[in-house]
Amino acid sequence: MASPIIKAHQIVKDFATDGSKLRVLHGVSVSLQKGEILGIIGQSGAGKSTLLHIMGLLDEPTEGWVELHGVKVSKASPTARARLRNDRLAFVFQFYHLLGDLTALENVILPRMVRYGMLRYLFEKSRLKKRAAALLDRVGLAERMSHRPGQLSGGERQRVAIARALMNDPEVLLCDEPTGNLDSKTGESILELLWELREENDRTLLIVTHNAAVAERADRCIRMGDGVITGKAQPPISSAAA
């Protein structure tokens, strides 16, 4: 078997609270192969999102480390981690995190603007607009490119967020409750889109969710509880259990 594209090794995470230490993760290890979809499910407070943030280099572990292609990256400098996040990882969150004053097209372009800096962005603006427009077309928003987030439905905003995540052609897409703020029908359409994107580009996805439908679709799905992996989640799983 090929080496994992991303791996978390014995991750421990402590947070300081009221003068004491709260341990949220207790030695969690997870790895993903290229092109794999891994679902992580569990109750609120299980440590799912904390693990995703550490694997996505948004946060540092107290102990353990994260590897990308076998290279330890979790203890890199903030600047180096930011560069890796922008170049090789991308995120889709429950609450979209779109900038309300920008159009859908402008929101999608942002990651490339961050990568290039303003001068190079201005030089390549026309090409980047075409790429962003193509991504919005791919997620079904060809007619909504000039709309601002406040003019879009929840499902449309999540589709903009997915297009934005794809702007820099990331190796790994990390999704934190991507359907958690949507009704069941819209959430299903978002899952369909994510799976189609995997099939088209052999993209690697890590999806943290309460949605049991992920367990039924993912290549693998693990369950977390109280900061540890409690086992593999085998479909079908009832919504109550998830």
ABEGO torsion letter per residue (X at the ends): XBBBABBBBGBBBBBBBGGBBBBABBGBBBBBBBGBBBBBBEBBGAGAAAAAAAAAGABBBABEBBBBGGBBAAABBAAAAAAAAAAABBBBBAAGGBBAABBAAAAAAAAAAAAAEAAAAAAAAAAAAAAAAAAAAAAGAAAAAABBAAABBAAAAAAAAAAAAAAAGBABBBBBGAAAABBAAAAAAAAAAAAAAAAAAGBBBBBBBABAAAAAABABBBBBBGGBBAEBBBOBBBAAAX
